[in-house]
Amino acid sequence: MGAWLRWLVAGVGGMVVAAIALGLAGPGRAARPMALPQAEGPERIGGSAFLVAPGLLVTNAHVALRCRAQGRSLEVAGQPGAWRVLTEDSSTDLALLAGPGLGGSPLSLSAAQRLPPGLPVLVLGYPLRDGNPGALQARPGQIRRAALTVHDPETGRAISFVMTDRSGHEVPARWEDGLRYFGADKADRLRWRLEIDAPSSGGSSGGPVLDAAGNVVGVVYAGARGLTSAVPLEDLREFLARAGVAPLFRTAAAAPDWQAVQARAAQATHRISC
């Protein structure tokens, strides 16, 4: 069986992006994994979060883990008082922060049972600019695919792969394909992730991905080169259920008004740092 392997490494927004391309002359399929950035720069750790219930913010576990590793306390921009990690799950890269009551309405979650490829979405977050906090950024895009990913928040690395046939056409991956590709020893780290054709960068981690009605359909956790990777809705629902949080659920809107969606979500989306 012939094979070729190529590694590409580049720095993006203070983060390291490693891309791996792997082609196999096997029976009709090839795999192309891609490692996406996971953490912000070492000088200032920044992220994003959104209000899911009064006094409760959802963000990424990798932001909280990096702050804890450096002995720093999490702060919410413009919000006095102590904030603490109420619960976190490194396997899904989600964390729940508890603190003083925040104004504004919590974001609702989508009630959809399935998010089809091509679904229009809006990606929100507070990207860092040269290591400094930036303004809230909203990027429109579409869900490209659900990708199987092995993710390690502690090291800031995530590797996904795409399956193609001999003609180079993409084919959907199955859970069994992920186990076969990564190995059974990585089963506890294997997760589905949404890939969205919208750019995001360091500091956007933990920001919401919204549908046309302003409902959360994912949580940003990585991004580079015009691509955002997000924790899917199902993982977020299960995480909040385990934490005893009952979020609002709404159905999608028939006629999208993205300007209104952004304006409402901005009130519930916050910059966090340590």
N, C-alpha and C positions, 0 to 999 in steps of 0.2 A: 504494500500500500504506500503510494507516494504521498508526500506532505510538504507544505511550506509554512514557515512561521515568521512573523514580523512583529517587532515591538516598536511602538512610537510613544515617546514620553515628552510632555510639554507642560509648562506652568500656565495656569489660567486663574486670574483673580486671586493670587496668593495660594492657590491650591495646586496639587499635582494631578494631572490627568494622564493615565496610562491606557493606551489603546492597543489591543492585541488582535491581530488578524490571523486566522488559522483555517486553511483549506485542506480537506482530506479527499483523496481519490477513492472514495468508498462507494457503496451501492446507492447512488442517487441523492445523497444529502451532504451538505457541508455546514460547518458551524463557524460563526464569526463572533467571538466574545468581545466585549467592550467594558473597560473599567472606567467608572465615572467618579468625579471628585466627591468627597464626603465632608470635608471640614474646612473651616475658614483659617486665615493666616494666624501664625503663632503670636504676633504682637498684640492683636486685639481679636477676641473671639466674639463674633456677632452672629445673630440669627434673626428669624422672624417667628411670630406666633399669632394665633387667632383665638378670639373669644368663643368658647363653645358652650359655656354656662356662666352665670354670674360668679366672678372671682376665679374662673378657671380658664387657663390658656393651654392650647395644644401646640407643641413644637416637636423638634427632633430630639431623640435621645442622644445623638452624637454631639449636639451642642451642649447639653447638660453634662455629658461625660467629660468633655474637654475642659469645661469650666471647673468641674470637681477635681480633675487630675492636676490642675494648676492652683488649686486652693482658692478659687475665686467664687464670689457669690453672684448669682444671676440678678440682673436688674432689668426692669421694663421701662423704656424711655418715657419720661414724663409722668411716671407713676411712683410716688414715694412709698416707702414701706418695704418690708422684707418679702421676698418671693422665695418659695421653696418648691422642690420637686416632690409632688405628692405621690406620683408613681411613674415608672418608666419601664419600657420593654425594649431591650436592645435587639431582639430578633425582628421586630417590626420597625425599629428606629423611631418610636414615638414616646413622648413624655408629656405629663400633665403637670402644669405649674399652678400653685395655689397662692393667692395673695389678696390684697385689698380689693374690694368690689370695683370693677371697672364700669364706666358709663357705656352706653351704647347697647345695641341688641346683639346677642350671640348669633353667630352664623348657623344656619340650619344645614343639615346633611341631606343629600339627595336620597329619595326613597326608591330610586331605580334599582332593579335587581341585576341589571346588566348595562355596561357602558360600551357601546359599539365603537369600533375604529371609525375615525372621521368625526366624532362628536366634537363640536366647537367648545372650547374652554378658555378661561382667563387665568393666568398664573400670576399670583401676587407675592411680593416679598420686598425686603429692604436690602438691596445689594450693597456691599462695601465698595467704596471708591478709594483706591490707593490706601487701603487699610482703615479708612475712616467711614463712619456711617453715612449712607446715602438716603435719598428720599424714597418713598414708596413707589415701586415700579409695577405696572400691570402690563403683561404681555399676552396677546391673543395667540391661540394656536389650536391644534386639533390632536386628539388622542391618536397616536400612530399605531401602537400595539400594546399588548400585555407581554412582558418579557420575563423569563425566569432568571433570577439573579441570586448570586451568593454574595452576601453582604456582611461586613464586619465593621460596625460603628466604632469599635475601640481603636482600629488602625486607620479608619477613614478610607477603606477600599471596598469597592463593589464591582463585581464582574458579571456581565450579562452576555447572552449569546443569541444570535439570530440564525434560524435554520433556513437553508435554501435548497432547491433541487438542482439537478445538473445544469439546467438552463439559467440558473442564477435567480430564479423567482422565489420570493420568500414563501415559506410554508409555516403554518402555526406549530409551535412547539407544544409538547405535552409534558406533564409532570415527569413521566417516565424518561423522556428525553433529557430532562434536567439532571435526574439522578444518574443516568448513563454518562452524561458529559462530565459532570463535576465529581461524581463518585458518591457512593452511599454514605461515606464518612462526612459529607457536607450536607446531609439531609436536614439537619437541624438549622442550617443557615439558609436553606433554599426558600425563596419567596417569589411571589408574583409582584412585578412592579409595572406601573404605567410609564410608557415613553411618549412624550409630547413634543411636537415640533414647534417649540417656543424656547427662546434662550433664557437662561437664568445663571446666576453667578454667586460667588461666596457672599453670605449674608442673607440669601433668600431661603436658606434651609429652614423648614418649619412653616413656610407660608402656605396659604390655601390655594387649591386648584378649584375653580368654580365653574358650574354650568351656566346656561343662559338665564336661569332663574336666580342665580346667586347662591345656589346650594353647593356645599363642599362635596367634591367627588374624589379628592386626593390631597396629599400633603407633600409638598416639595421636599426632596432630600438630597438631590444632586443635580448637576447640570453643566453642560459645556458644549461649545461648537453648535449652537442653535438648538440644543436638545435639553429638555427637562425630564428628569426621572422622578416619579412620585409614588409614595405609599398609596396603595389602592383603597377605595372606599370600604371594602369588606374588612380589611385589617383595622381601619379606624373605628368602624362600628364595634368590632369585637373588643378592641382595646378600651373603649369608653364603657362598654357593658361590664367588663371585668373591674373597672374602676368605680362602678356604681353611678355613672353619669348618664342621665337620660337626655340626650340632645333633641332638638326639634328636627322633624323630618318634613320635607316638602317635595312635591313633584315638579318636574321641569316646566318651564314657560313655553307657550306656543310661539310667541313673538319676542325674540330677545332684544333687550335694550342694554347693551354692554356699558354704556356710560352710566346708567342708573345702577347696574350691578357693581361697577367699580366704586361708585360713590358710597353705596351702602356698606360694602365690604371694607372700605378704608377705615370706617369707624370702629371696626372690630379687629383690625389687623395691626399688630404692634411690633416694634423693633425691640429685641432683647440683646443683652451683651453682658460681658464680664471682663 
